């Protein structure tokens, strides 16, 4: 008699590899293919597995490779035939009809994949796809398809039942096994011989009676050899019924250092039974891990004891003998496809996925965890109306893509002056390389950027510097890796499958076309609401996040209001108010930021309920900055222009979703004035300075996109819209870009420190090409004035009173005798006047940063009286960017003389003096090495 423990030992000896042939997604001719035999025919049944290619018309391609003895894991593909996006004839499947497709591996399997002779092929691997990769055929759980390659000689395989299959008492188990060279075959059930046959086939109908594990073994023999195959099945008894223990919640409940209670929520009560499988039971279905079902059927639960404190255990729920499901509430996942690509520096000692023991994403639990020791226990966040938010995507901000390195980079952001960082999604998303708007798990940090404690330390360090942390949350939709999607899902419905009618969290079909992505959350479902409330509370407490930016809240509705969801929607408003109320129960001061984009009446109501609304002013700023429409009016960057009573509008010129303003300048800027050609780098950056002057001083919270303070000029569409972008830290060493950083920093400082910049009494004059801002406050009055034209302009600042006014950035002053006076401004010129003398800004000139001794370009200026030209002779000691400007004595740019890359050696430039008012001017050379100035008299 085989005991339960000895069965386990036998099971481990024969391994828990999931048998590809048993799923029948792929079959081969012959049944036991070897690496070096003549052609092997692979047949794919598109209706099997996840059915993703069922009834999809040809062409169908095989994305295929092999697993060899040199693979680092049982899922490490080698010798892949072509990249995912490449349609090669070699991998084109031949349609056979009835959703069957054929691929011939010839001359041999080894020859087809070009595997060296000294390497052993263990399995062939497949994912089938249509021509554009939008539809795929995989295993039923979405995993890759594998088929064993056998050694030459005698082999045997149990075709039925599937390893770990679950049966009811009294049900007949149809046992089928095949061999290729057998003289005789022997079939055992629980060590008892129940059948023997001559030849290559054997079968038996085993009638189940006793609940528990049943072992099946088949031995094939011939006169030269004997081989065996073994599987187990499980006969389940009645589902244990027990009420949910007091005090437990859905997901993982840590009872003590050795014990957890796992709770699986099934609101429709349609799942019959569930087991827990994992490291603690060697991934076997077992009576001891048969989950209790509550009397109402809405929960399954199980207490697991004798766990080792501090040890990580990977586990899944195994539901109805069909679905292997990760815990939607887990704080860490184990991913069979993506974990292997995560650097050991970013995530040291990452627990390996249990390849060969299960399939699909699994969850991780760990008793006896050491909680993070917070240095800042209570953080007072900056006031909402004074927020300067820095939107940041870790992948494209740091080459290291590591939250630890981000923590080490906080000096840069603190010096800039921002008081809030908004992280694009950091909860577990599909893949490692993403913007994060394809979320899968809402309580787990994405391992691609680091460990849980690394994220916590980052937030703690931000709080030590007075910087709030806002998390980007995506509750509009999920994709197919979400366990909440998988639990009730119909893979055959719609174009890509869709949630079934029984899914308690998602709509079957997105109700607010055309703005639909993934699978749409049903925000009217109490189960969705409870899930969202719990997730929000988790991040506020476990990570001390200061609030959230909620992605596409326009979609938080089941109502199609018209106007592509723009129209006022009372249902959507009530859904968001309910969520906000729940957040405030946890943290009354939490920021609640909505990416909403609806009718102003709706946004106004939400803003006046205390939420903050994204205000996208990209297009209006763009047209003015690049000079194509200097009259472009961007006054809706102010809450007052929208008739709101509260400054809860977060204005921005750029976010992750818009084309970069500097790219627009360089590609599409106005070039009609050769002396102010916006398509040149220096002028383009000056236009960004002008934009900053008319952005930060507008009262109310503001947001900038990463590297905007340095004039990032790589297109959003570089490498695809959501693809990896170049990280440009070298910008900081370019004195022209550094000046934009310094200017932005000073404007941010004024906004945070000077009450006038938070006044409610202000006027914006943004409709003309000459624009102005008047800030009125008892402590100080401020006037910002700028010329958005590419030609000189007369601009009226609109001074609030006569008397002395101080130009903050030029260090000059003016005695105003007429408040209606106008001033002459060059193209792109700007000034900020205050009627109080402010501290001198800690800012460079933008054209004269210190350089390395001995490397500064040397300059001579020669006047040619006859033709009225000035010849500027420059000797450069090293190659690089150089600009030459003609300035007046106040530092205003009069003319751009040169701007570009220049090599080592002598260079001559000519300045024509005609059209320039006679007087004393400055010719200034600027380069990465340094700068040099020379006064000249033009007459």
Secondary structure, DSSP 8 states (H G I E B T S, - for coil): ---HHHHHHHHHHH-----HHHH-SEEEESSS-BSSSS-EEEEEETTSTT-TTTT--S-EEEEEEEEETT-SSTT--BS-SS-TT---GGGB-EEEETTEEEEEE-S-HHHHHT--TTS-EEEEEEEEEETTSSSEE--TTS--EEEE-B-SS--EEEEES-TTEEEETT-EEEEEEEESS-SEEEEEETTEEEEEEESSEEEEEEE--S-EEEEEEEEEE-SS-EEEEEEEEEEE----B----TT--SEEEEEETTEEEEEEE-TT-----EEEEEGGGTT---GGGB-EE-TTSSEEEEEE----TT-EEEEEEEETTTEEE--TT-S-EE-TTTGGGS-TTTSTT-----BTTB-S-EEEEESS------S-SS-----GGG-EEEEE-HHHH-TT--HHHHHHTHHHHHHHT--EEEE---B-BSSSSS-S-SB--SSSB-TTS--HHHHHHHHHHHHHTT-EEEEEE--SEE-TT-HHHHHTEETTSTTT-EE-TT-SSB-SS-SSTTS--SEEB-TTSHHHHHHHHHHHHHHHHHS---EEEETTGGGS-S---SGGGTS--HHHHHHHHHHHHHHHHH-TT-EEEE-----HHHHHHHHTTT-EEEEE-HHHHHHHHTTS-TT---GGGSSGGGT-SS--EEEES--TTS--HHHHHHHH---SSGGG-TTSHHHHHHHHHHHHHTTTTSSS-EEEETTGGGT--S-TTTTSTTS-----GGGGGSHHHHHHHHHHHHHHHHHHH-GGGG-S-EEEE-SSSEEEEEEEETTEEEEEEEE-SSS-EEEE---SSSEEEEETTTTEEEEES-TT-EEEE-TT-EEEEESS---------SS-----TTTS-EEEEEEETTTTEEEEEEEESS-EEEEEEEE-TTS-EEEEEEEEEE-SEEEEEEEE-TTS-SEEEEEEEEETTEEEEEEEEE-
